[in-house]
Amino acid sequence: MIDPPSICGQGQGIMVEKKGMTWIVWLRTHSRRVSLGELDSHALDILARTPLWKSGLDYRHGTGHGIGSYLNVHEGPHLISFRPSARNVPLQASMTVTDEPGYYEDGNFGIRLENVLIVKEADTKFNFGEKGYLSFEHITWAPYQTKLINTALLTPAEIEWVNLYHSECQKILESYLNVQEKEWLRKATEPITASS
């Protein structure tokens, strides 16, 4: 989602928007990080925002929230947020949460990408203190607009993450699409490179 919904532009304007989109994709590449099972979601919100804070940027919404049965949006008690209530409920395996970091420039524009994730037990080599570790699995899939990604700002590992995500998108979505839609999806999920 891009606020406002006009992304048609050239020159400096589109470069600023590409930087914003790239920041969000960068944050996304780190959404599968492993965390302590007892870590509260308030701490995860801080981890998500830290790269933006280093540049004096932020977003005014939480990084994520629970989704309940029948896709009831914003169902708790868990959320990934700066709000004090996020300190009370640690994430647990099988919880459904959104991952929706944003990039906003006051008075200019904003970008938010939102996926739905399942919290799952992480498969780690060690289990220090028998605490257990958690990770996330995507359950919604949509390709990113690669024309708005400045790959010069991403590491090779982050570019690889985007390409793996797009490969999964294609595998999961193509059986639901007609021939024309499959062709669009194929183009939308083409691998990106450091020079693209």
C-alpha positions in Angstrom: 0.0 0.0 0.0 1.4 3.4 -0.9 -0.2 6.5 0.7 -1.3 8.5 -1.3 -1.9 6.0 -4.1 0.0 7.9 -6.8 3.4 6.5 -7.5 3.7 7.8 -11.0 6.6 10.2 -11.2 10.0 10.8 -12.5 13.3 12.2 -11.4 14.0 13.0 -7.8 10.4 12.2 -6.6 10.6 8.6 -7.8 14.1 8.2 -6.4 12.8 9.2 -2.9 9.9 6.7 -3.3 12.4 4.0 -4.4 14.4 4.6 -1.3 11.3 4.3 0.9 10.2 1.0 -0.8 13.8 -0.4 -0.5 13.8 0.4 3.2 10.6 -1.5 3.7 11.8 -4.5 1.6 15.0 -4.4 3.7 12.9 -4.5 6.9 11.0 -7.4 5.4 14.2 -9.4 4.7 14.7 -9.4 8.4 11.2 -10.5 9.4 12.2 -14.1 9.5 14.8 -13.6 12.2 14.7 -15.9 15.2 13.8 -14.5 18.6 13.8 -15.9 22.1 10.5 -17.6 22.9 10.0 -15.3 25.9 10.8 -12.1 24.1 7.8 -9.7 24.2 6.5 -8.3 21.0 7.3 -4.7 22.2 11.0 -5.7 21.8 10.4 -7.0 18.2 8.8 -3.6 17.3 11.9 -1.8 18.5 14.1 -4.2 16.4 12.0 -3.4 13.3 12.1 0.3 13.7 15.8 0.7 14.7 17.1 1.0 11.1 14.6 3.8 10.4 15.3 5.6 13.6 19.0 5.8 12.6 17.9 8.0 9.7 15.3 10.0 11.7 12.3 8.2 10.2 9.5 6.2 11.7 5.9 5.1 11.2 3.0 5.8 13.5 1.3 2.4 13.5 2.4 -0.8 15.1 4.6 -3.2 13.3 2.0 -6.0 13.6 -1.1 -7.2 15.3 -3.0 -10.4 15.9 -5.5 -11.8 13.5 -8.2 -14.0 14.9 -10.6 -16.6 13.6 -12.6 -15.7 10.5 -9.8 -13.2 9.8 -10.9 -10.9 12.5 -8.4 -8.0 12.1 -6.7 -6.5 15.1 -7.6 -9.4 17.4 -5.4 -9.7 20.5 -4.2 -10.1 23.0 -0.9 -10.1 21.1 0.5 -7.3 18.9 3.9 -6.1 17.8 3.8 -2.5 18.8 5.3 0.4 20.7 2.1 0.5 22.7 2.4 -0.4 26.4 0.0 -3.3 26.1 2.4 -5.1 23.8 4.7 -5.6 26.8 2.2 -7.9 28.5 1.8 -10.7 25.9 4.8 -12.6 24.5 4.4 -14.2 21.2 3.8 -18.0 21.2 4.0 -20.7 18.5 0.8 -20.9 16.4 -0.2 -17.2 16.8 -1.1 -15.4 13.7 0.3 -11.9 13.3 0.8 -9.3 10.6 4.2 -7.9 9.6 3.6 -4.3 8.3 6.6 -2.0 8.6 6.3 1.4 7.0 8.2 4.3 5.6 6.7 7.7 6.0 7.9 11.2 5.2 5.7 13.8 6.8 3.7 15.8 4.2 5.1 13.8 1.3 4.1 10.1 1.1 4.2 6.8 2.9 4.6 3.1 2.1 3.4 0.1 4.0 3.7 -3.5 3.0 1.6 -6.0 5.0 1.9 -9.8 5.1 0.3 -12.3 7.5 2.7 -14.6 9.4 2.4 -17.6 11.6 4.6 -17.7 14.7 6.4 -21.1 14.8 9.0 -22.8 16.9 12.5 -22.2 15.4 14.8 -25.0 14.5 18.0 -23.9 16.1 21.3 -25.8 16.6 21.3 -25.0 20.3 18.6 -24.1 22.9 20.4 -22.0 25.5 18.7 -22.1 28.8 15.9 -24.3 27.4 14.0 -21.1 26.5 12.9 -22.1 23.1 13.2 -19.9 20.0 10.6 -18.6 17.6 10.5 -17.6 13.9 7.9 -16.6 11.4 6.3 -18.3 8.3 4.5 -16.3 5.6 0.9 -17.3 4.9 0.1 -14.4 2.5 2.0 -14.0 -0.7 2.2 -11.1 -3.1 5.3 -10.0 -5.1 7.0 -6.7 -4.4 7.2 -4.1 -7.1 10.8 -4.6 -8.1 10.9 -1.4 -10.2 10.7 0.4 -6.8 13.6 -1.4 -5.2 17.1 0.1 -5.3 19.2 -3.0 -5.1 22.3 -0.9 -4.5 21.0 -0.4 -0.9 20.7 -4.2 -0.3 23.3 -6.8 0.5 23.7 -10.0 -1.6 21.9 -11.9 1.2 19.0 -9.5 1.2 18.7 -9.7 -2.6 18.7 -13.5 -2.3 15.9 -13.3 0.3 13.8 -11.2 -2.1 14.4 -13.7 -4.9 13.5 -16.7 -2.7 10.4 -14.9 -1.6 9.4 -14.2 -5.2 10.2 -17.8 -6.1 7.8 -19.0 -3.4 5.2 -16.5 -4.5 5.3 -17.9 -8.0 5.0 -21.5 -6.8 2.1 -20.8 -4.5 0.1 -18.5 -6.7 0.4 -19.7 -10.3 -2.0 -22.6 -9.9 -4.8 -20.0 -9.2 -4.1 -17.9 -12.3 -5.0 -17.9 -15.9 -2.4 -17.8 -18.7 -2.3 -14.0 -18.9 -2.1 -13.6 -15.1 0.7 -16.3 -14.9 2.7 -14.3 -17.4 2.3 -11.2 -15.3 3.4 -13.1 -12.2 6.4 -14.5 -14.0 7.6 -11.0 -14.9 6.8 -9.7 -11.4 8.8 -12.3 -9.8 11.9 -12.3 -12.0 15.1 -12.4 -10.0 16.7 -9.1 -9.2 20.4 -8.5 -9.2 22.7 -6.0 -7.6 22.6 -4.0 -10.9 18.8 -4.2 -11.5 
